[in-house]
Each structure stands twice: as structure tokens, then as C-alpha cells.
Amino acid sequence: MRLTFIINAFKNKVNNHRKNEYFILPSIVHLIKYFFFNDYRNYRCLIDPPNHLFYKFSKIIKYFSFFLKFFAKYLQKKKIFISINNCCNYSPGHIYAEIDQIKRLQKLEDKYLDSTVWFTTSRKEILGETKEIFENKNFKILFGGIKRIVLTFVAMKYPFISIDGSISHTNYFLGKNFSHRQVFNNFPKQRSKLLFESYNYYPNKQKLVNYQSKTNQLMKNLKINSKYIVIQIKTEKVNGTIEPLNPFLLLNSIKYFQDKDYQVIFAGREKFPENFLNKGIIDYANSRFASALNDFLLVGNSSLVISSASGFCSIAECFDKPLLITNAHHISHYSGRRTIYLPTLLSRKTKLFNAKIQHQYLCTYGPDCGYDTFKDMYILHMPTSEEILMASKELEKMLSTQIPPLSILQKKIYDKGDCPLLCENLSRIANNFLEKHEKFFYNDI
């Protein structure tokens, strides 16, 4: 009992030091884990600089100006750019979206044409297995804490050799985090513009052919022998999920696709829902085959994806896969041309919401839209089983080579611009959902 108390007290102490951005105790814990736990060592570099290191020591780089300038001039001569602000390299959402953005910048902007990008990281949860997927002659991934520290400081001191595809709050140049509006409004608009201007460019798709034997083995291991769809859910409040959706609500849609001879694969890393038991659904998420590389292969070879609002969406979007995002209170945050939204609608007892106000709250109060800030805020509507089924049928039409045009109602709401991000991107809200909740998206309050 006393030992448990001591362990918990120590954990609280470490967490408190991390929260207050202290270095010593968290660093000691990291080193102990690194040298004594093989699993931990597989995913982290010996030196794994925390994000706040670059904020706290940004001012000292002036004392190394000579060395840093020499290095920057060399990189400039070789037309090498250092990826900056990519701090969430343990997340598939950040990895797929940010690397995709960098490659689109290389394709579209004159400054980066024919350049080489060095993407530094000290985290290997995703990139340890998928490094070769993302690399090409113009894009290199560099593992190592020292490399990350030195090259990041060079880019901070000399921004002209940096390239920024980040979608996070991190901003080393400012020395402080971006605002919520920048992250949840400006960044999605910038990404939408990139997707529109490079409409048919999906660099990950061409890498699938290099993994045919591994794909065949994965299909054999999972007993996938026909066309299939991928299902992913969130079981806790995280990312764009303010309240988890009951998996039971997906069963009608699952049966719809099974009746059309699709196999159904449960992906992600969440526990297999009890509602899914004995329904002929393959539990990849909790199998020994679940890995970053197999996530890539599984989504890449699927017909379509039904997902929660999480980083998993980015894998599908980077393949140009038909994607239905359910239960997202960040409305239209993803902007793929084959992406359909079924959002969660919020409101307050003292203030009636519409889509524009909900977006304003997201940009003001952050990821939860103020849900934990205001006691009178509540969930106005979550997607129903019928809405998910109708959206799934609409998604099925995205399997066509030709993208289906917007419905009359979708175009009406798109053109009016009351849903701030929707009018900026290529994705859409499910038509049946709009018919039932048109007032929320087409109403002046």
C-alpha cells in the first residue's frame, strides 16, 4: 500500500514537472525508460527534445550565429529546406497531413520547386515503419534528437531555409503558440487551397505498389478476401470528438455494406465494441497485425472509410479515399474532395447556436468549443443511425471516378457561406443531414 502511494506520488511529481515545462526530472524518467524498456526505445530517440525546449532556449541561438549562418548558407546553396514546427510526429493525423502539405508546397510554390526537404524527428511511433513510404529524392526523414535540435535552431535563426507544413499550435518563430483561430480557421483554409490547386496530386498512392507482397500477407492474416470498408471510432473525448458516438448507431450502415458483399474491418487502436461482436466484423485494431505500416496498407487498399473525427481521417484523405467523418464538432475541418461530414451540433441554453457561432466558439475557446468552459453548453444533436446510413449511401457514390456534384441544398449552403470552412473547401456535409438541420446551417441569428 505504501509502495503504491510512493509510485503515484512520483508519477504526479513527474506530470507536474512536465506541465510546468521543467526538464530534469522528465529527462531522467525518459532515460530510465529508454535504457530499460525495449518497446519504449523502439519509438523514441535517446535525445527526445520536448517542444518547450525550442521556446525556452530560442534567445541563446544568437551566440551560435557564426556556425548557424555557415550551415544555413550551405543549405541555401543546395536548396535544402528544413521542416519547422512539426512537433506531433507520434500522431498519424499530423504525420500524414503535414508531410502531404509540405509535398504540395514543393509542387506548387516557386520557392520550393526542385528543392529537398529535411524532416527531422525524434519520434518513431509512425515514421519508424513508414519512413520509406514518405521519402523520395526530394524529401528526407532524419531521425535523431541532436539533428532535430541543431537543424531546428538553424531554421529558427534563418527562416529563409525553413518550410512549414504544420497544422498544430506550435510556432517556434513567434516563441509562443499560435492562436486557436489560426489553427482552426486559417490553417484549414490554407490546406483547402493547397488541395484545390493540386487537385489530382496524391503522392502516397503511388507507393502502394511497392508493398504488394506485404499487402497480400496482411490480407491473408486478416482473412480479407474481397472488397472491404474500414470503420474507426473514438471511445473517449479527444480530437474532434466531444462525446463518443454509440457504436450501435453504425450497425445499420455496416449491414448495408455487408449486404453488398463488402467485408468490414475495425481499425484504429480502440477496444472492439461489444455491439460489433458476432457481426462478421474483422478486429484489426486489437490484433497482433496492427501497426503504422499496416494502417497505411489497410486504408490504401480499402474501398471507403467511415471514421470519427481523428487523425485517422488524414490517412484516408491522403489516399483520396471516400471518407465519412461522423460526430465531428469541428465542422468541415477536413477538406478532401471525397469527404462527407456528419457533424455534432452544439448550443447553449442562453444563446442559440448556428454553424457560424459554433465555429466562432472553436476559434475562441479551442478544441472543445468552450464545452468545458460554459456550464450551460450542451449537445444539440448527434448523428443518428438513420443519418449515418443515408450518409453512407451518399458516400458510396464517391467510389465513382467522377466526383458527384453538390446537391441543390449543399450548393445553396455552400454559396451562402454561413458554415465558415465549408465554403472554403472541397468536402461537404451529408445532404440528408442538411435537409433535417437546414436551419442550423442556413439561418441568421
C-alpha positions as CSV (number, residue, x, y, z in Angstrom):
1,M,0.0,0.0,0.0
2,R,2.8,2.4,0.9
3,L,4.7,1.4,-2.3
4,T,1.6,2.3,-4.4
5,F,1.4,5.6,-2.6
6,I,5.0,6.4,-3.4
7,I,4.7,5.4,-7.0
8,N,1.6,7.5,-7.5
9,A,3.2,10.5,-5.7
10,F,6.3,10.2,-8.0
11,K,4.1,10.0,-11.1
12,N,2.2,13.1,-10.0
13,K,5.5,14.8,-9.4
14,V,6.7,14.0,-12.9
15,N,3.5,15.1,-14.5
16,N,3.6,18.3,-12.6
17,H,7.2,18.9,-13.9
18,R,6.0,18.3,-17.4
19,K,3.1,20.6,-17.0
20,N,5.4,23.3,-15.7
21,E,7.9,22.6,-18.5
22,Y,10.8,21.6,-16.2
23,F,13.5,19.5,-17.8
24,I,15.5,17.5,-15.3
25,L,13.0,15.0,-13.8
26,P,11.2,14.2,-17.0
27,S,14.5,13.8,-18.7
28,I,15.7,11.3,-16.0
29,V,12.4,9.3,-16.4
30,H,12.9,9.3,-20.2
31,L,16.5,7.9,-19.9
32,I,15.4,5.2,-17.5
33,K,12.7,4.1,-19.8
34,Y,15.0,4.3,-22.8
35,F,17.7,2.1,-21.4
36,F,15.4,-0.4,-19.6
37,F,12.4,-0.8,-21.8
38,N,12.9,-2.1,-25.4
39,D,9.4,-1.1,-26.5
40,Y,9.9,2.4,-25.4
41,R,13.3,2.5,-27.1
42,N,11.8,1.4,-30.4
43,Y,9.7,4.5,-30.5
44,R,11.9,7.2,-29.1
45,C,15.4,8.5,-29.7
46,L,17.9,8.7,-26.9
47,I,17.6,12.5,-27.1
48,D,14.0,13.5,-27.4
49,P,13.7,17.3,-27.1
50,P,10.4,18.5,-25.7
51,N,8.6,21.2,-27.6
52,H,9.2,23.9,-25.0
53,L,13.0,23.5,-25.3
54,F,12.8,25.4,-28.5
55,Y,10.8,28.2,-26.9
56,K,12.9,28.4,-23.7
57,F,16.3,28.5,-25.5
58,S,15.4,30.5,-28.6
59,K,17.3,33.5,-27.4
60,I,20.6,31.7,-27.0
61,I,20.9,30.9,-30.7
62,K,22.3,34.3,-31.3
63,Y,25.5,33.1,-29.5
64,F,26.0,30.5,-32.2
65,S,25.2,32.8,-35.2
66,F,28.5,32.1,-37.0
67,F,28.1,28.4,-37.0
68,L,24.4,28.6,-37.8
69,K,24.9,31.1,-40.6
70,F,27.5,28.9,-42.2
71,F,25.2,25.9,-42.1
72,A,22.2,28.0,-43.4
73,K,24.3,29.3,-46.4
74,Y,25.3,25.7,-47.2
75,L,21.6,24.6,-47.1
76,Q,20.5,27.6,-49.2
77,K,23.2,26.8,-51.8
78,K,22.0,23.2,-52.0
79,K,18.3,24.3,-52.0
80,I,17.6,22.3,-48.9
81,F,14.8,23.4,-46.6
82,I,14.2,22.3,-43.0
83,S,10.7,21.4,-41.9
84,I,9.8,23.5,-38.9
85,N,7.1,23.3,-36.2
86,N,6.4,19.6,-36.9
87,C,6.1,18.7,-33.2
88,C,3.5,15.9,-33.2
89,N,5.3,13.2,-35.0
90,Y,3.7,10.5,-32.9
91,S,0.3,11.2,-34.4
92,P,-0.9,9.8,-37.7
93,G,-3.1,12.9,-38.3
94,H,-0.1,15.2,-38.1
95,I,2.3,13.0,-40.0
96,Y,0.0,12.3,-43.0
97,A,-1.4,15.8,-43.2
98,E,1.8,17.8,-42.6
99,I,4.0,15.8,-44.9
100,D,1.3,15.9,-47.5
101,Q,1.2,19.7,-47.2
102,I,5.0,20.0,-47.5
103,K,5.0,18.0,-50.7
104,R,2.2,20.1,-52.1
105,L,4.1,23.2,-51.3
106,Q,7.1,21.8,-53.1
107,K,4.9,21.2,-56.1
108,L,3.1,24.5,-56.2
109,E,5.3,27.3,-54.8
110,D,8.2,28.5,-56.9
111,K,10.4,28.9,-53.9
112,Y,10.3,25.2,-53.2
113,L,10.4,23.8,-56.7
114,D,13.2,21.2,-57.2
115,S,14.2,21.6,-53.5
116,T,14.9,18.9,-50.9
117,V,13.2,19.0,-47.6
118,W,14.7,17.6,-44.4
119,F,12.0,16.5,-42.0
120,T,13.5,16.0,-38.5
121,T,12.0,13.9,-35.8
122,S,13.0,12.1,-32.5
123,R,9.7,10.1,-32.5
124,K,9.3,6.8,-34.3
125,E,5.8,5.6,-33.5
126,I,4.6,6.3,-37.0
127,L,7.7,7.0,-39.1
128,G,9.8,4.1,-37.7
129,E,7.8,1.8,-40.0
130,T,6.7,4.2,-42.7
131,K,9.8,6.2,-43.4
132,E,10.2,4.7,-46.9
133,I,6.6,5.5,-47.7
134,F,7.1,9.2,-47.4
135,E,10.7,9.5,-48.6
136,N,11.7,10.3,-52.1
137,K,14.7,12.1,-53.7
138,N,13.3,15.4,-52.6
139,F,12.0,14.5,-49.2
140,K,14.2,13.0,-46.5
141,I,13.3,12.0,-42.9
142,L,16.1,12.5,-40.4
143,F,15.9,10.6,-37.0
144,G,17.8,11.9,-34.0
145,G,17.4,14.4,-31.2
146,I,20.7,16.2,-31.9
147,K,19.8,16.6,-35.6
148,R,16.4,17.9,-34.6
149,I,17.8,20.4,-32.1
150,V,20.5,21.8,-34.4
151,L,18.5,21.9,-37.6
152,T,15.5,23.5,-35.9
153,F,17.7,26.2,-34.3
154,V,19.2,26.9,-37.8
155,A,15.7,27.3,-39.3
156,M,14.6,29.5,-36.4
157,K,17.6,31.8,-36.8
158,Y,17.4,31.8,-40.6
159,P,13.8,31.3,-41.7
160,F,14.6,31.5,-45.4
161,I,15.8,27.9,-45.3
162,S,12.6,26.7,-43.5
163,I,9.4,25.2,-44.8
164,D,6.3,25.0,-42.6
165,G,3.5,22.5,-43.2
166,S,2.4,22.3,-39.6
167,I,-1.2,22.1,-38.6
168,S,-0.5,22.5,-34.9
169,H,-0.4,25.4,-32.4
170,T,3.4,25.3,-32.4
171,N,5.2,28.4,-33.6
172,Y,8.9,28.5,-32.9
173,F,9.4,31.8,-34.8
174,L,7.0,33.6,-32.6
175,G,8.3,32.0,-29.4
176,K,4.7,31.2,-28.4
177,N,1.8,29.1,-29.7
178,F,-0.5,30.1,-32.5
179,S,-4.0,31.3,-31.6
180,H,-6.9,28.9,-31.8
181,R,-8.2,31.0,-34.8
182,Q,-5.0,30.4,-36.7
183,V,-5.2,26.6,-36.1
184,F,-8.9,26.0,-36.5
185,N,-9.6,28.6,-39.2
186,N,-6.6,29.8,-41.1
187,F,-4.7,26.5,-41.4
188,P,-7.7,24.6,-42.7
189,K,-8.3,27.3,-45.3
190,Q,-4.6,27.1,-46.3
191,R,-4.8,23.4,-46.7
192,S,-8.0,23.6,-48.7
193,K,-6.3,26.0,-51.1
194,L,-3.4,23.6,-51.5
195,L,-5.7,20.7,-52.2
196,F,-7.7,22.7,-54.7
197,E,-4.6,23.9,-56.6
198,S,-3.1,20.4,-56.7
199,Y,-6.4,18.6,-57.3
200,N,-5.2,15.3,-58.6
201,Y,-1.9,15.1,-56.7
202,Y,-1.8,12.3,-54.1
203,P,1.9,11.3,-53.6
204,N,1.1,8.4,-51.2
205,K,-1.0,6.5,-53.6
206,Q,1.9,5.6,-55.9
207,K,3.8,4.0,-53.0
208,L,1.2,1.2,-52.6
209,V,2.6,-0.8,-55.5
210,N,5.9,-1.2,-53.6
211,Y,4.2,-3.2,-50.9
212,Q,2.3,-5.8,-52.8
213,S,3.7,-8.8,-51.1
214,K,3.2,-7.2,-47.6
215,T,-0.3,-6.3,-48.6
216,N,-1.1,-9.9,-49.7
217,Q,0.3,-11.2,-46.4
218,L,-1.8,-8.7,-44.4
219,M,-5.0,-9.7,-46.4
220,K,-4.2,-13.4,-45.7
221,N,-3.6,-12.7,-42.0
222,L,-6.8,-10.8,-41.6
223,K,-8.8,-13.2,-43.8
224,I,-9.8,-10.4,-46.2
225,N,-10.7,-12.0,-49.5
226,S,-13.0,-9.4,-51.1
227,K,-13.6,-5.7,-51.3
228,Y,-13.8,-4.1,-47.9
229,I,-14.6,-0.9,-45.9
230,V,-12.8,0.4,-42.8
231,I,-14.5,1.5,-39.7
232,Q,-12.8,3.6,-37.0
233,I,-14.4,5.1,-33.8
234,K,-13.4,7.1,-30.8
235,T,-14.3,5.8,-27.4
236,E,-13.3,8.9,-25.4
237,K,-13.4,12.6,-25.6
238,V,-10.4,13.5,-27.8
239,N,-9.6,15.3,-31.0
240,G,-12.8,16.4,-32.7
241,T,-15.0,14.0,-30.6
242,I,-16.7,15.9,-27.8
243,E,-18.8,12.9,-26.8
244,P,-18.2,9.3,-28.2
245,L,-20.7,8.0,-30.6
246,N,-22.5,4.8,-29.6
247,P,-21.1,2.1,-31.9
248,F,-24.6,0.6,-32.1
249,L,-25.6,3.5,-34.4
250,L,-23.2,2.2,-37.1
251,L,-24.7,-1.3,-37.3
252,N,-27.3,-0.4,-40.0
253,S,-24.6,1.1,-42.2
254,I,-22.4,-1.9,-41.6
255,K,-25.1,-4.3,-42.6
256,Y,-25.9,-2.2,-45.7
257,F,-22.3,-2.7,-47.0
258,Q,-22.2,-6.3,-45.9
259,D,-25.3,-7.0,-47.9
260,K,-23.3,-5.6,-50.9
261,D,-20.6,-8.2,-50.3
262,Y,-18.2,-5.8,-48.5
263,Q,-16.1,-7.1,-45.6
264,V,-15.9,-4.7,-42.7
265,I,-12.6,-4.0,-40.9
266,F,-12.5,-2.3,-37.5
267,A,-9.3,-0.2,-37.4
268,G,-7.6,2.4,-35.1
269,R,-6.4,1.3,-31.7
270,E,-9.7,1.4,-29.7
271,K,-11.2,-1.6,-27.9
272,F,-13.6,-3.6,-30.1
273,P,-17.1,-2.6,-29.2
274,E,-19.4,-5.2,-27.7
275,N,-22.1,-4.1,-30.3
276,F,-19.8,-5.4,-33.0
277,L,-19.4,-8.9,-31.6
278,N,-20.8,-11.7,-33.8
279,K,-21.5,-9.3,-36.6
280,G,-18.8,-10.6,-39.0
281,I,-16.6,-7.6,-38.4
282,I,-12.8,-8.2,-38.5
283,D,-11.0,-6.7,-35.5
284,Y,-7.7,-5.5,-36.9
285,A,-7.4,-2.7,-34.3
286,N,-6.8,-5.2,-31.5
287,S,-4.9,-7.8,-33.5
288,R,-1.2,-8.5,-33.5
289,F,-1.1,-7.2,-37.0
290,A,-2.0,-3.6,-36.1
291,S,0.9,-1.3,-37.0
292,A,1.7,2.0,-38.6
293,L,2.7,0.3,-41.9
294,N,-0.4,-1.9,-41.9
295,D,-2.6,1.1,-41.3
296,F,-1.2,2.5,-44.5
297,L,-1.8,-0.7,-46.4
298,L,-5.2,-1.3,-45.0
299,V,-6.6,2.1,-45.8
300,G,-4.8,2.3,-49.1
301,N,-6.4,-0.9,-50.4
302,S,-9.9,-0.2,-48.9
303,S,-12.9,0.9,-50.8
304,L,-14.0,3.6,-48.3
305,V,-13.6,4.7,-44.7
306,I,-16.1,5.6,-42.0
307,S,-14.2,7.3,-39.2
308,S,-14.6,9.5,-36.2
309,A,-13.0,13.0,-36.2
310,S,-9.5,11.9,-35.5
311,G,-6.1,11.8,-37.1
312,F,-7.0,8.5,-38.8
313,C,-9.0,10.6,-41.3
314,S,-5.8,12.0,-42.7
315,I,-4.7,8.6,-43.9
316,A,-7.8,8.2,-45.9
317,E,-7.7,11.8,-47.3
318,C,-4.1,11.4,-48.4
319,F,-5.2,8.4,-50.5
320,D,-8.2,10.3,-51.9
321,K,-10.5,7.7,-50.4
322,P,-14.2,8.2,-49.9
323,L,-14.4,9.2,-46.3
324,L,-17.4,9.7,-44.0
325,I,-16.5,11.6,-40.8
326,T,-19.1,11.1,-38.0
327,N,-19.7,13.0,-34.9
328,A,-17.3,15.9,-35.5
329,H,-17.9,19.1,-33.7
330,H,-15.1,20.8,-35.7
331,I,-17.4,21.2,-38.7
332,S,-15.7,20.8,-42.1
333,H,-12.2,20.8,-40.7
334,Y,-11.1,18.2,-43.2
335,S,-11.3,19.3,-46.8
336,G,-10.8,16.3,-49.1
337,R,-12.8,16.2,-52.3
338,R,-14.3,12.8,-51.3
339,T,-15.0,13.7,-47.7
340,I,-18.5,13.9,-46.2
341,Y,-19.3,15.2,-42.8
342,L,-21.9,14.2,-40.2
343,P,-21.2,16.8,-37.5
344,T,-22.2,17.1,-33.9
345,L,-24.2,20.3,-33.3
346,L,-23.7,22.4,-30.1
347,S,-25.7,25.1,-28.4
348,R,-26.1,27.0,-25.1
349,K,-29.2,27.5,-23.0
350,T,-28.5,31.2,-23.0
351,K,-27.5,31.5,-26.7
352,L,-28.9,29.7,-29.7
353,F,-26.2,28.4,-31.9
354,N,-25.8,28.0,-35.7
355,A,-22.8,26.7,-37.6
356,K,-21.1,30.1,-37.7
357,I,-21.4,30.6,-34.0
358,Q,-20.1,27.1,-33.3
359,H,-17.1,27.8,-35.4
360,Q,-16.5,31.1,-33.6
361,Y,-16.5,29.3,-30.3
362,L,-14.0,26.8,-31.7
363,C,-11.7,29.6,-32.8
364,T,-12.1,31.4,-29.5
365,Y,-12.1,28.7,-26.8
366,G,-10.2,25.9,-28.5
367,P,-10.8,22.2,-29.3
368,D,-13.9,21.7,-27.1
369,C,-15.6,24.9,-28.4
370,G,-16.0,26.1,-24.8
371,Y,-17.9,23.0,-23.9
372,D,-16.0,22.7,-20.6
373,T,-16.0,26.5,-20.1
374,F,-19.7,27.2,-20.1
375,K,-22.0,25.2,-17.8
376,D,-25.0,25.9,-20.0
377,M,-23.5,24.5,-23.1
378,Y,-25.0,21.2,-24.4
379,I,-25.0,18.9,-27.4
380,L,-27.9,19.9,-29.6
381,H,-27.7,16.9,-31.9
382,M,-25.5,13.9,-32.5
383,P,-25.8,11.8,-35.7
384,T,-28.5,9.1,-35.6
385,S,-28.4,5.6,-37.1
386,E,-30.6,6.7,-40.0
387,E,-28.4,9.8,-40.7
388,I,-25.3,7.6,-40.7
389,L,-26.9,5.1,-43.1
390,M,-28.1,7.8,-45.5
391,A,-24.6,9.5,-45.4
392,S,-23.1,6.1,-46.1
393,K,-25.2,5.7,-49.2
394,E,-24.1,9.1,-50.3
395,L,-20.5,8.2,-49.6
396,E,-20.9,5.1,-51.8
397,K,-21.4,7.4,-54.8
398,M,-17.9,8.8,-54.1
399,L,-16.5,5.4,-55.4
400,S,-17.1,6.8,-58.9
401,T,-14.1,8.2,-60.7
402,Q,-16.1,11.3,-61.3
403,I,-16.8,13.3,-58.1
404,P,-20.6,13.6,-57.7
405,P,-21.8,17.2,-57.9
406,L,-23.2,19.0,-54.8
407,S,-26.9,18.7,-54.3
408,I,-29.1,21.8,-54.7
409,L,-29.2,22.2,-50.9
410,Q,-25.5,21.5,-50.4
411,K,-24.7,24.2,-53.0
412,K,-27.1,26.6,-51.5
413,I,-25.5,26.4,-48.1
414,Y,-22.0,26.3,-49.6
415,D,-22.7,29.5,-51.5
416,K,-24.2,31.4,-48.6
417,G,-21.1,30.9,-46.5
418,D,-22.7,30.5,-43.1
419,C,-20.6,27.5,-42.4
420,P,-17.2,29.2,-42.5
421,L,-14.9,26.4,-43.6
422,L,-17.4,24.6,-45.8
423,C,-17.4,27.4,-48.3
424,E,-13.6,27.2,-48.5
425,N,-13.0,23.5,-49.2
426,L,-13.9,20.6,-51.3
427,S,-15.7,18.4,-48.7
428,R,-19.4,18.5,-48.0
429,I,-22.0,17.9,-45.2
430,A,-24.3,14.9,-45.9
431,N,-27.3,16.0,-47.9
432,N,-29.9,14.1,-45.8
433,F,-28.4,15.7,-42.6
434,L,-28.7,19.2,-44.1
435,E,-32.3,18.5,-45.0
436,K,-33.1,17.7,-41.4
437,H,-31.0,20.5,-39.9
438,E,-31.0,23.2,-42.6
439,K,-31.9,25.9,-40.1
440,F,-28.6,25.4,-38.2
441,F,-26.6,25.9,-41.4
442,Y,-28.8,28.5,-43.2
443,N,-30.1,30.8,-40.5
444,D,-29.2,34.3,-39.4
445,I,-29.3,34.7,-35.6
